[in-house]
Amino acid sequence: MPPQPAPSAGQNLCKVTAVIVTCNRLPMLKTVLEHTLAQNFSAVVVVNNASQDGTRDWLETQTDPRLHCVHETVNSGGAGGFARGMDYAARQTDCDWLVCFDDDAWPQADALRLFQSLPLPPTVGGVAAAVYFPNGTVCDMNRPGLNPFASVGNFFRLLKTRRRTFAIDPAAYQQSKPLPVDYASFVGFFVRAALVRGPLGLPQKDLFIYADDILYAWKLRCLGLKILFVPSIRFSHDCKTTVSFARNRWKIYYITRNRILFYKKIAGLLFLPFAPLLLLSTLKLYWKNRTTPHIRRLMLAGLRDGLRSDTTRTHTNIVTLAGES
């Protein structure tokens, strides 16, 4: 691995542990770890979510003492993987902060240094990085968001515009001043380790995939703490903008259910008047993917479980619903 850069004089020497979840993407993981271990993270925790592509064998050949590998025997999804990794990072490494990202994302060269230079009062519990595609354009799926239900006025403006995404404007990425936000994705999301050990706890692992990150960030906001979007802290995300159901039809269930769970949490009493817009969005998703086998029963199950706030359905059952068992 490259030599570690020395911290600059006067820099905040808070200890930051990186938490990465991986599953069957060894070539990309190698790239991610190369970028990550080149920076002054106090520890790097990799949760190997039951990979079958040689990930375990390769990780066990790595010699950087900061690298901690957690090998799972069952794939618990991104939600379960981050819950496992954050618990390990908070309790098994001596960190002040931890930062989450996927196995296809990495901190750009000065990301950690810029984070450590931030003056962060105790009222700030989380920091969201600016996430870009490798070609330099903003990664839309990782844009942080603002709560549109914060006031009745905001809500009526929402109904008028019929918006179903509440991400910050891409123009915010060009400013130098941090911007308070209400939720963010797990790509480049920094959180105080003391909160993970205490009142915030861990992500909701039974969500499996989708919305576990934004629900976790919203839970932090509900504790009365701030989340700051800091445009100068940059991450790269080598991913696609659209979700494909061609290989994993079961994802349709989680998108449908977990989106309802998120809006029920963030909207509160305004969820019922907002529900028609959410239903319209769900119908558009159905129509776009209407030729996908078993989509109707997957979406109906997701709608039913989301409205009931029921997350007890097992992943095995969902895969069976998708006809992929």
Helices and strands as residue ranges (DSSP letters): E 16-22, H 26-37, E 43-49, H 55-59, E 67-72, H 77-92, E 97-102, E 105-107, H 111-116, E 124-132, G 140-142, H 152-161, G 170-174, E 179-181, E 189-192, H 193-197, G 205-207, H 212-222, E 226-237, H 251-267, G 268-270, H 271-288, H 295-307, H 315-321
